[in-house]
Amino acid sequence: MDKLIIRGGHSLQGELTISGAKNATLPELCAALLTDQAVTLTNVPRLQDVTTMLKLIRNMGVNAEQGPGGALQLMAGNLNNPEAPYELVKTMRASVLALGPLLARLGHAKVSLPGGCAIGSRPVDQHIKGLQAMGAEIKVERGYILAQLAPGLKRLRGARITTDMVTVTGTENFLMAATLAEGETILENAAQEPEIPDLAEMLIKMGARIEGHGTSRIRIHGVERLHGCTHQVVADRIEAGTFLCAVAATGGDVVLRHAREDHLEAVVDKLRDAGATIEAGADFLRVRAHGRLKAQSFRTTEYPGFPTDMQAQFMALNCIATGSSKVTETIFENRFMHVNELVRLGAHIQIDGKVSVVDGVEKLSGATVMATDLRASASLVIAGLVAEGETCVERIYHLDRGYDRMEEKLRSIGADIERVK
């Protein structure tokens, strides 16, 4: 199992390019199931979750090949096996995104209940209720979601769907399913993360009729068929936010190409309040910092609030900032597992339910730590970059699920970091 060895204390300088977003790529790979024509995706990141999703859709009969410039060329003309088996999806929760497209295109699907990071409950009941409202008959047996059109229906039918909570993957599933449904579908309480408008724009290129994407109310007018398209995956705002925190914590001056301030406003505002200088351009962010920053309290919430996927990374910055901060996690009930590992590096953190109180210290000290989930991995890398001496981050397969060659990018801007087999 690979691990990262980090020797901290180096200022980060230079420029790097942010990869395509994992959380846009995965639903867009599933969107290719909606048509029998060729779909080309560009700016696809090299991630373990992308590899897993490609295995999954290939198993369904999709032809997926690498094209020029790293583009992915997808053809689902021979979609013949509408099943997502457990052995292919046990490491990835995004597998449930195949459910809506398969139901819409073929009228039936068998999808394993998903796996992924152990950061708390992410129930699929909202997916099931929404698709049932569109005319699907669904039951859960032996760890699988079994879905088919109700008797007498040839297509899913439009419906008004109001979820009990804001759900990103639920919104994406309904959005994809509704493109081929009969009539109009209205999604109330829809998620607004930038990856959803990006998916909607891809579907519109395929011939879908969608309005209101990027707001809490999305209207979809179903069409009989979708066609192929070429689409560039939006840049990964969480990767960009992670590197912003890394540079702010270690000091230095770095330009992040393809990073967008409008996708990261809550994080950028907190970094500026902490004392970092951030310059925003049309297709870049430049971050500069010097010395210890000021600790910032924050509360995670749905977009456009502070993202739960940035909580661990910003907490790592708070660990070596001046002053105390409160970090409140409202999205997942088990997302403080990185705290004990940060404490091993010398951080002063106390947990009280959904709140972590962080008292900043002048320095961290290198140690061996263990990654527990994807974003926790990133927080430990940031802590290792500022710690004195050598830090070893184990179980980085979590990191590889969501970051495209993170150690290579960090090394290119001055970090002393290496992967050890």
The 8 nearest C-alpha neighbors of each residue, nearest first, counted from 0:
[[1, 420, 2, 394, 396, 395, 393, 419],
 [2, 0, 420, 419, 395, 418, 394, 3],
 [1, 3, 393, 419, 392, 395, 418, 394],
 [2, 4, 418, 392, 391, 417, 419, 5],
 [3, 5, 391, 417, 416, 390, 418, 392],
 [6, 4, 416, 390, 389, 415, 383, 7],
 [7, 5, 389, 415, 388, 390, 416, 384],
 [8, 6, 384, 385, 386, 387, 383, 9],
 [7, 9, 385, 384, 387, 386, 10, 6],
 [8, 10, 7, 414, 11, 413, 249, 384],
 [9, 11, 251, 250, 249, 12, 8, 413],
 [10, 12, 251, 413, 412, 246, 9, 252],
 [13, 11, 252, 412, 253, 251, 413, 10],
 [14, 12, 253, 412, 254, 252, 11, 15],
 [13, 15, 254, 253, 255, 412, 12, 16],
 [16, 14, 255, 256, 254, 408, 17, 13],
 [17, 15, 256, 255, 18, 257, 14, 258],
 [16, 18, 257, 256, 239, 234, 258, 255],
 [19, 17, 234, 44, 235, 16, 20, 403],
 [18, 20, 234, 235, 44, 42, 43, 232],
 [235, 21, 19, 234, 23, 22, 233, 24],
 [20, 22, 24, 23, 25, 401, 19, 235],
 [21, 23, 20, 24, 25, 194, 26, 235],
 [22, 24, 194, 20, 21, 25, 26, 27],
 [23, 25, 27, 21, 22, 26, 20, 28],
 [24, 26, 28, 27, 23, 22, 21, 49],
 [27, 25, 29, 28, 24, 23, 96, 30],
 [28, 26, 30, 24, 29, 25, 198, 23],
 [27, 29, 25, 26, 30, 31, 24, 52],
 [30, 28, 26, 27, 31, 32, 97, 96],
 [29, 31, 27, 32, 28, 33, 26, 100],
 [30, 32, 29, 33, 28, 34, 38, 27],
 [33, 31, 30, 29, 34, 75, 100, 101],
 [32, 34, 31, 30, 100, 104, 225, 35],
 [35, 33, 36, 225, 32, 226, 31, 75],
 [34, 36, 76, 75, 74, 37, 33, 226],
 [35, 37, 227, 34, 226, 74, 76, 38],
 [38, 36, 74, 227, 73, 39, 35, 228],
 [37, 39, 227, 228, 73, 229, 72, 31],
 [40, 38, 72, 229, 71, 73, 228, 230],
 [41, 39, 230, 71, 70, 231, 229, 72],
 [40, 42, 70, 231, 43, 232, 230, 71],
 [43, 41, 19, 232, 231, 44, 70, 18],
 [42, 44, 41, 19, 232, 24, 45, 40],
 [45, 43, 19, 18, 46, 403, 42, 21],
 [46, 44, 403, 43, 49, 47, 50, 404],
 [47, 45, 49, 400, 48, 403, 44, 399],
 [46, 48, 400, 50, 49, 399, 51, 45],
 [47, 49, 51, 400, 50, 46, 52, 91],
 [50, 48, 52, 46, 51, 47, 53, 25],
 [51, 49, 47, 53, 48, 52, 54, 46],
 [50, 52, 48, 54, 49, 53, 47, 55],
 [53, 51, 55, 49, 54, 50, 48, 56],
 [52, 54, 50, 55, 56, 51, 57, 49],
 [55, 53, 51, 57, 52, 56, 58, 50],
 [54, 56, 52, 58, 53, 57, 87, 51],
 [55, 57, 59, 58, 53, 61, 54, 52],
 [58, 56, 61, 60, 54, 59, 55, 53],
 [57, 59, 55, 56, 60, 54, 80, 61],
 [60, 58, 80, 56, 57, 81, 78, 61],
 [61, 59, 78, 57, 58, 77, 79, 80],
 [62, 60, 75, 57, 56, 74, 59, 78],
 [61, 63, 74, 73, 57, 75, 60, 64],
 [64, 62, 73, 72, 61, 74, 57, 71],
 [65, 63, 72, 71, 66, 62, 73, 70],
 [64, 66, 71, 70, 69, 72, 67, 63],
 [65, 67, 70, 71, 69, 72, 64, 68],
 [68, 66, 69, 70, 65, 71, 72, 41],
 [69, 67, 70, 66, 41, 65, 42, 71],
 [68, 70, 67, 66, 65, 71, 41, 43],
 [71, 69, 41, 66, 68, 40, 65, 67],
 [72, 70, 65, 40, 39, 66, 64, 73],
 [71, 73, 39, 64, 63, 38, 65, 66],
 [74, 72, 63, 38, 37, 62, 39, 71],
 [73, 75, 37, 62, 61, 76, 36, 38],
 [76, 74, 61, 35, 78, 77, 32, 62],
 [77, 75, 35, 74, 78, 36, 34, 61],
 [78, 76, 75, 60, 79, 61, 35, 74],
 [77, 79, 60, 75, 76, 59, 61, 80],
 [80, 78, 60, 77, 59, 81, 61, 76],
 [79, 81, 59, 82, 78, 60, 58, 108],
 [82, 80, 108, 59, 79, 101, 109, 83],
 [81, 83, 109, 110, 80, 108, 84, 59],
 [82, 84, 110, 111, 109, 55, 85, 88],
 [85, 83, 111, 86, 87, 82, 110, 88],
 [84, 86, 88, 111, 87, 89, 83, 112],
 [85, 87, 84, 89, 88, 90, 83, 111],
 [88, 86, 85, 84, 89, 55, 51, 83],
 [89, 87, 85, 91, 90, 86, 94, 113],
 [88, 90, 114, 85, 91, 86, 113, 87],
 [91, 89, 115, 114, 88, 92, 116, 113],
 [92, 90, 115, 114, 88, 93, 89, 113],
 [91, 93, 113, 114, 115, 94, 95, 90],
 [92, 94, 95, 91, 96, 25, 113, 168],
 [93, 95, 96, 92, 88, 97, 113, 91],
 [94, 96, 93, 97, 98, 113, 92, 110],
 [97, 95, 94, 98, 172, 93, 26, 99],
 [98, 96, 95, 29, 100, 99, 94, 101],
 [97, 99, 101, 96, 95, 100, 102, 108],
 [98, 100, 176, 172, 102, 101, 97, 103],
 [101, 99, 103, 176, 102, 33, 97, 98],
 [102, 100, 104, 98, 103, 99, 105, 108],
 [103, 101, 106, 107, 99, 100, 105, 104],
 [102, 104, 100, 176, 101, 106, 179, 105],
 [103, 105, 101, 102, 33, 100, 106, 179],
 [106, 104, 102, 101, 107, 103, 108, 81],
 [105, 107, 102, 148, 147, 103, 104, 101],
 [108, 106, 147, 102, 146, 105, 101, 148],
 [109, 107, 81, 146, 101, 82, 102, 145],
 [108, 110, 82, 145, 144, 83, 81, 146],
 [111, 109, 83, 144, 143, 82, 108, 112],
 [112, 110, 143, 85, 84, 83, 113, 142],
 [111, 113, 143, 142, 110, 144, 114, 95],
 [114, 112, 92, 111, 89, 88, 94, 91],
 [113, 115, 89, 92, 90, 91, 88, 112],
 [116, 114, 91, 90, 92, 117, 89, 113],
 [115, 117, 372, 118, 373, 114, 90, 91],
 [116, 118, 119, 115, 372, 333, 371, 120],
 [119, 117, 333, 334, 116, 331, 332, 120],
 [120, 118, 333, 331, 332, 117, 121, 334],
 [119, 121, 122, 331, 118, 332, 117, 333],
 [120, 122, 119, 123, 331, 92, 118, 166],
 [123, 121, 124, 120, 125, 126, 119, 112],
 [124, 122, 126, 125, 127, 121, 169, 95],
 [123, 125, 127, 126, 122, 128, 129, 121],
 [126, 124, 128, 123, 127, 129, 162, 169],
 [127, 125, 169, 123, 129, 124, 128, 130],
 [126, 128, 124, 130, 125, 129, 131, 123],
 [129, 127, 131, 125, 130, 126, 124, 132],
 [128, 130, 132, 126, 131, 127, 160, 125],
 [131, 129, 133, 132, 127, 128, 135, 126],
 [130, 132, 135, 128, 134, 133, 129, 136],
 [131, 133, 129, 130, 134, 158, 128, 135],
 [134, 132, 156, 130, 131, 155, 158, 157],
 [133, 135, 131, 132, 155, 149, 156, 148],
 [136, 134, 131, 148, 149, 147, 130, 133],
 [135, 137, 147, 149, 146, 148, 131, 134],
 [138, 136, 146, 145, 135, 147, 144, 127],
 [139, 137, 145, 144, 140, 146, 136, 143],
 [138, 140, 144, 143, 145, 142, 141, 137],
 [139, 141, 143, 142, 138, 144, 145, 111],
 [142, 140, 143, 139, 144, 111, 112, 145],
 [141, 143, 140, 112, 111, 139, 144, 85],
 [144, 142, 111, 140, 112, 139, 110, 141],
 [143, 145, 139, 110, 109, 138, 111, 146],
 [146, 144, 109, 138, 137, 139, 143, 108],
 [147, 145, 137, 108, 107, 136, 144, 109],
 [146, 148, 107, 136, 135, 106, 149, 108],
 [147, 149, 135, 106, 136, 152, 134, 150],
 [148, 150, 136, 135, 152, 134, 151, 147],
 [151, 149, 152, 148, 153, 136, 147, 134],
 [150, 152, 149, 153, 148, 154, 134, 155],
 [153, 151, 154, 150, 149, 148, 155, 134],
 [152, 154, 151, 155, 148, 106, 150, 149],
 [155, 153, 152, 180, 156, 181, 103, 106],
 [154, 156, 180, 133, 134, 181, 103, 157],
 [157, 155, 181, 180, 133, 134, 182, 154],
 [156, 158, 184, 183, 182, 181, 180, 133],
 [159, 157, 184, 133, 160, 132, 185, 156],
 [158, 160, 185, 184, 186, 161, 157, 187],
 [161, 159, 186, 129, 187, 158, 185, 162],
 [160, 162, 187, 188, 186, 159, 163, 129],
 [161, 163, 164, 188, 125, 160, 165, 187],
 [164, 162, 161, 165, 125, 188, 166, 160],
 [165, 163, 162, 166, 188, 125, 161, 189],
 [164, 166, 190, 188, 189, 167, 162, 163],
 [167, 165, 169, 168, 190, 164, 170, 189],
 [166, 168, 170, 190, 169, 171, 165, 192],
 [169, 167, 171, 170, 166, 172, 96, 93],
 [168, 170, 166, 172, 126, 171, 167, 173],
 [169, 171, 167, 173, 168, 172, 189, 174],
 [172, 170, 168, 174, 169, 173, 175, 167],
 [171, 173, 99, 169, 175, 174, 170, 96],
 [174, 172, 176, 170, 175, 171, 177, 169],
 [173, 175, 171, 177, 172, 176, 170, 178],
 [176, 174, 172, 173, 177, 178, 100, 171],
 [175, 177, 99, 173, 103, 100, 178, 174],
 [176, 178, 180, 174, 179, 175, 173, 221],
 [177, 179, 221, 175, 176, 207, 180, 222],
 [180, 178, 221, 222, 177, 223, 103, 176],
 [181, 179, 155, 177, 221, 156, 157, 178],
 [180, 182, 156, 221, 157, 155, 154, 179],
 [183, 181, 157, 221, 220, 156, 180, 184],
 [182, 184, 220, 157, 219, 221, 158, 185],
 [185, 183, 157, 158, 219, 159, 218, 177],
 [184, 186, 218, 159, 217, 160, 187, 219],
 [187, 185, 160, 217, 216, 189, 159, 161],
 [186, 188, 161, 216, 189, 160, 215, 185],
 [189, 187, 215, 161, 165, 162, 216, 190],
 [190, 188, 215, 187, 170, 186, 216, 165],
 [189, 191, 167, 165, 166, 192, 215, 170],
 [190, 192, 213, 214, 302, 215, 193, 189],
 [191, 193, 194, 302, 195, 190, 213, 303],
 [194, 192, 195, 196, 191, 197, 262, 213],
 [193, 195, 23, 197, 192, 196, 198, 22],
 [196, 194, 198, 197, 193, 192, 199, 191],
 [197, 195, 199, 212, 213, 198, 193, 194],
 [196, 198, 194, 200, 195, 199, 201, 193],
 [199, 197, 195, 201, 196, 200, 27, 194],
 [200, 198, 196, 202, 201, 197, 203, 195],
 [201, 199, 203, 197, 202, 198, 196, 204],
 [200, 202, 204, 198, 199, 203, 230, 197],
 [201, 203, 205, 199, 204, 207, 200, 198],
 [202, 204, 207, 200, 206, 205, 201, 199],
 [205, 203, 201, 202, 206, 228, 200, 207],
 [206, 204, 202, 226, 203, 225, 227, 228],
 [205, 207, 203, 225, 204, 226, 202, 208],
 [206, 208, 203, 202, 178, 205, 209, 222],
 [207, 209, 220, 219, 203, 206, 221, 210],
 [210, 208, 219, 218, 207, 220, 203, 211],
 [211, 209, 218, 212, 217, 219, 208, 216],
 [210, 212, 217, 214, 216, 213, 218, 209],
 [213, 211, 196, 217, 214, 210, 199, 195],
 [212, 214, 191, 196, 211, 195, 193, 215],
 [215, 213, 212, 216, 191, 211, 217, 189],
 [214, 216, 189, 188, 187, 190, 191, 217],
 [217, 215, 187, 214, 186, 189, 211, 188],
 [216, 218, 211, 186, 212, 185, 210, 215],
 [217, 219, 185, 210, 209, 184, 211, 186],
 [220, 218, 209, 184, 183, 208, 221, 177],
 [221, 219, 183, 208, 182, 184, 209, 222],
 [220, 222, 178, 180, 179, 181, 182, 177],
 [223, 221, 179, 224, 178, 220, 207, 180],
 [222, 224, 179, 221, 225, 180, 181, 178],
 [225, 223, 222, 179, 226, 34, 206, 33],
 [224, 226, 205, 206, 34, 207, 33, 227],
 [227, 225, 205, 36, 34, 206, 224, 228],
 [226, 228, 36, 38, 37, 205, 34, 225],
 [229, 227, 38, 205, 204, 39, 230, 226],
 [230, 228, 39, 38, 40, 231, 227, 41],
 [229, 231, 40, 201, 41, 39, 232, 228],
 [232, 230, 41, 40, 42, 233, 229, 43],
 [231, 233, 42, 19, 41, 24, 43, 230],
 [232, 234, 19, 20, 231, 235, 197, 23],
 [235, 233, 19, 20, 18, 257, 236, 17],
 [20, 236, 234, 19, 238, 237, 18, 239],
 [235, 237, 239, 238, 240, 234, 262, 263],
 [238, 236, 240, 239, 235, 241, 309, 308],
 [237, 239, 241, 235, 240, 236, 242, 17],
 [240, 238, 236, 237, 242, 241, 258, 243],
 [241, 239, 237, 243, 238, 242, 236, 244],
 [240, 242, 238, 244, 239, 243, 237, 312],
 [241, 243, 245, 239, 244, 240, 246, 238],
 [244, 242, 240, 246, 241, 245, 247, 239],
 [245, 243, 247, 241, 242, 246, 248, 240],
 [246, 244, 242, 248, 381, 243, 247, 249],
 [245, 247, 249, 243, 248, 250, 244, 251],
 [246, 248, 244, 288, 250, 245, 249, 243],
 [249, 247, 245, 316, 246, 250, 244, 385],
 [248, 250, 246, 385, 10, 247, 245, 251],
 [251, 249, 288, 289, 247, 10, 246, 248],
 [250, 252, 11, 10, 12, 287, 288, 246],
 [251, 253, 287, 12, 286, 11, 13, 288],
 [252, 254, 13, 12, 14, 286, 285, 255],
 [255, 253, 285, 14, 284, 256, 13, 15],
 [256, 254, 284, 15, 283, 16, 258, 14],
 [255, 257, 283, 16, 258, 17, 15, 282],
 [258, 256, 282, 283, 17, 234, 259, 16],
 [259, 257, 283, 256, 284, 255, 239, 282],
 [260, 258, 261, 262, 283, 282, 257, 284],
 [259, 261, 263, 262, 264, 279, 258, 284],
 [262, 260, 259, 263, 264, 258, 265, 193],
 [261, 263, 260, 259, 264, 236, 193, 303],
 [264, 262, 260, 266, 261, 265, 267, 236],
 [263, 265, 267, 266, 261, 260, 268, 262],
 [266, 264, 305, 268, 267, 263, 304, 269],
 [267, 265, 269, 268, 263, 264, 270, 305],
 [266, 268, 264, 270, 269, 265, 263, 271],
 [267, 269, 271, 265, 266, 270, 264, 272],
 [270, 268, 272, 266, 271, 267, 273, 265],
 [271, 269, 273, 267, 272, 268, 275, 266],
 [272, 270, 275, 274, 268, 273, 269, 276],
 [271, 273, 269, 270, 274, 268, 275, 295],
 [272, 274, 293, 270, 271, 292, 275, 269],
 [275, 273, 271, 272, 292, 293, 270, 276],
 [274, 276, 288, 271, 270, 287, 273, 247],
 [277, 275, 287, 286, 271, 288, 274, 278],
 [278, 276, 286, 285, 275, 287, 279, 284],
 [277, 279, 285, 284, 286, 276, 280, 283],
 [280, 278, 284, 283, 260, 285, 277, 281],
 [281, 279, 283, 282, 284, 278, 259, 260],
 [280, 282, 283, 279, 259, 257, 284, 260],
 [283, 281, 257, 280, 258, 256, 259, 284],
 [284, 282, 256, 258, 280, 257, 255, 281],
 [283, 285, 279, 255, 278, 258, 254, 280],
 [286, 284, 254, 278, 277, 253, 255, 279],
 [285, 287, 277, 253, 276, 252, 243, 284],
 [288, 286, 252, 276, 251, 275, 277, 253],
 [289, 287, 250, 275, 247, 251, 276, 286],
 [288, 290, 250, 251, 291, 287, 275, 247],
 [291, 289, 292, 250, 288, 249, 248, 247],
 [292, 290, 320, 321, 289, 293, 319, 248],
 [291, 293, 320, 273, 274, 321, 290, 294],
 [294, 292, 273, 321, 320, 295, 274, 322],
 [295, 293, 320, 317, 322, 321, 324, 323],
 [296, 294, 324, 273, 293, 297, 269, 317],
 [297, 295, 324, 325, 326, 294, 298, 323],
 [296, 298, 326, 327, 295, 325, 299, 305],
 [297, 299, 327, 326, 328, 300, 305, 329],
 [300, 298, 305, 307, 328, 306, 329, 327],
 [299, 301, 304, 305, 306, 329, 330, 298],
 [300, 302, 304, 303, 306, 299, 305, 165],
 [303, 301, 304, 192, 191, 306, 300, 305],
 [302, 304, 301, 305, 265, 192, 191, 264],
 [305, 303, 302, 300, 301, 265, 306, 299],
 [304, 306, 299, 265, 300, 266, 298, 307],
 [307, 305, 308, 309, 299, 300, 304, 302],
 [306, 308, 310, 299, 309, 330, 305, 300],
 [307, 309, 306, 310, 374, 237, 311, 312],
 [310, 308, 307, 306, 312, 311, 313, 237],
 [309, 311, 307, 313, 312, 308, 314, 306],
 [312, 310, 314, 378, 313, 375, 309, 374],
 [313, 311, 378, 315, 314, 309, 310, 241],
 [314, 312, 316, 315, 310, 311, 309, 317],
 [313, 315, 317, 311, 316, 312, 310, 318],
 [316, 314, 318, 312, 313, 317, 378, 382],
 [315, 317, 313, 248, 314, 318, 319, 320],
 [318, 316, 314, 320, 294, 315, 319, 359],
 [317, 319, 359, 315, 316, 346, 320, 360],
 [318, 320, 359, 360, 317, 361, 316, 362],
 [321, 319, 317, 292, 359, 294, 293, 291],
 [322, 320, 293, 359, 294, 292, 291, 319],
 [321, 323, 294, 359, 358, 320, 293, 324],
 [324, 322, 358, 357, 359, 294, 321, 356],
 [323, 325, 296, 357, 295, 294, 356, 326],
 [326, 324, 356, 296, 355, 357, 327, 354],
 [325, 327, 355, 297, 354, 296, 298, 356],
 [328, 326, 354, 298, 353, 329, 299, 325],
 [327, 329, 299, 353, 330, 298, 354, 326],
 [330, 328, 299, 331, 300, 327, 353, 298],
 [329, 331, 328, 300, 307, 332, 299, 301],
 [332, 330, 119, 333, 334, 329, 118, 328],
 [331, 333, 119, 334, 330, 118, 353, 329],
 [334, 332, 118, 119, 331, 335, 336, 117],
 [333, 335, 118, 336, 331, 332, 119, 328],
 [334, 336, 337, 338, 333, 311, 355, 350],
 [335, 337, 338, 334, 339, 371, 333, 375],
 [336, 338, 375, 340, 335, 339, 341, 371],
 [339, 337, 341, 340, 336, 335, 342, 348],
 [340, 338, 342, 341, 337, 343, 336, 335],
 [339, 341, 343, 337, 342, 338, 368, 369],
 [340, 342, 338, 344, 343, 339, 346, 337],
 [341, 343, 346, 345, 339, 344, 340, 347],
 [344, 342, 340, 341, 345, 339, 366, 346],
 [343, 345, 364, 341, 342, 363, 365, 366],
 [344, 346, 342, 363, 343, 364, 347, 341],
 [345, 347, 342, 341, 318, 344, 348, 363],
 [346, 348, 358, 357, 342, 345, 359, 349],
 [349, 347, 357, 356, 346, 358, 355, 350],
 [350, 348, 356, 355, 351, 357, 347, 354],
 [351, 349, 355, 354, 352, 356, 348, 353],
 [350, 352, 354, 355, 353, 349, 356, 327],
 [351, 353, 354, 350, 355, 332, 327, 328],
 [352, 354, 328, 327, 351, 355, 329, 332],
 [355, 353, 327, 351, 352, 326, 350, 328],
 [354, 356, 350, 326, 349, 325, 351, 357],
 [357, 355, 325, 349, 348, 324, 350, 326],
 [356, 358, 348, 324, 323, 347, 359, 318],
 [359, 357, 323, 347, 322, 348, 360, 318],
 [358, 360, 318, 319, 320, 321, 322, 323],
 [359, 361, 319, 362, 318, 358, 346, 320],
 [362, 360, 319, 359, 363, 320, 321, 291],
 [361, 363, 360, 319, 386, 364, 387, 385],
 [362, 364, 386, 345, 344, 387, 346, 365],
 [365, 363, 387, 386, 344, 345, 388, 366],
 [364, 366, 390, 389, 388, 386, 387, 344],
 [367, 365, 390, 344, 368, 391, 389, 364],
 [366, 368, 391, 390, 392, 369, 365, 393],
 [369, 367, 392, 340, 391, 393, 366, 370],
 [368, 370, 393, 392, 394, 371, 340, 367],
 [369, 371, 376, 394, 372, 393, 375, 395],
 [370, 372, 375, 369, 336, 337, 376, 373],
 [373, 371, 375, 116, 397, 374, 370, 376],
 [372, 374, 397, 398, 376, 375, 401, 400],
 [373, 375, 377, 376, 372, 311, 308, 378],
 [376, 374, 378, 337, 372, 377, 373, 311],
 [377, 375, 370, 374, 379, 373, 378, 398],
 [376, 378, 374, 380, 375, 379, 312, 381],
 [379, 377, 312, 375, 381, 311, 380, 376],
 [378, 380, 382, 376, 381, 377, 383, 375],
 [379, 381, 383, 377, 378, 382, 384, 376],
 [382, 380, 384, 378, 245, 383, 379, 377],
 [383, 381, 379, 384, 380, 385, 315, 386],
 [384, 382, 380, 386, 381, 390, 385, 7],
 [383, 385, 7, 381, 382, 386, 380, 8],
 [386, 384, 7, 8, 383, 382, 249, 387],
 [387, 385, 363, 364, 383, 7, 365, 384],
 [388, 386, 364, 7, 365, 363, 8, 385],
 [387, 389, 365, 6, 7, 386, 364, 390],
 [390, 388, 6, 365, 5, 366, 7, 391],
 [391, 389, 365, 366, 5, 383, 367, 4],
 [390, 392, 367, 4, 3, 368, 366, 393],
 [393, 391, 3, 368, 2, 369, 367, 390],
 [392, 394, 2, 369, 395, 370, 368, 391],
 [395, 393, 396, 370, 369, 2, 397, 1],
 [394, 396, 398, 397, 393, 2, 370, 1],
 [397, 395, 399, 398, 394, 400, 1, 0],
 [396, 398, 373, 395, 400, 399, 372, 394],
 [399, 397, 395, 373, 396, 400, 376, 401],
 [400, 398, 396, 402, 401, 397, 47, 46],
 [399, 401, 47, 48, 398, 397, 46, 402],
 [400, 402, 399, 398, 46, 21, 373, 403],
 [403, 401, 399, 405, 398, 404, 400, 46],
 [402, 404, 45, 405, 46, 44, 401, 18],
 [405, 403, 407, 406, 402, 408, 399, 45],
 [404, 406, 408, 407, 403, 402, 409, 399],
 [405, 407, 409, 408, 404, 410, 416, 417],
 [408, 406, 410, 404, 405, 409, 411, 417],
 [407, 409, 411, 405, 410, 406, 404, 15],
 [410, 408, 406, 411, 414, 412, 407, 405],
 [409, 411, 414, 407, 413, 412, 408, 406],
 [412, 410, 408, 409, 413, 407, 414, 15],
 [413, 411, 12, 13, 11, 410, 409, 414],
 [412, 414, 11, 410, 411, 12, 415, 409],
 [415, 413, 410, 409, 416, 9, 412, 11],
 [416, 414, 6, 5, 410, 413, 7, 417],
 [417, 415, 5, 4, 414, 406, 410, 6],
 [418, 416, 4, 3, 419, 406, 5, 415],
 [419, 417, 3, 2, 4, 420, 1, 416],
 [418, 420, 2, 1, 3, 417, 4, 0],
 [419, 1, 0, 418, 2, 3, 417, 4]]
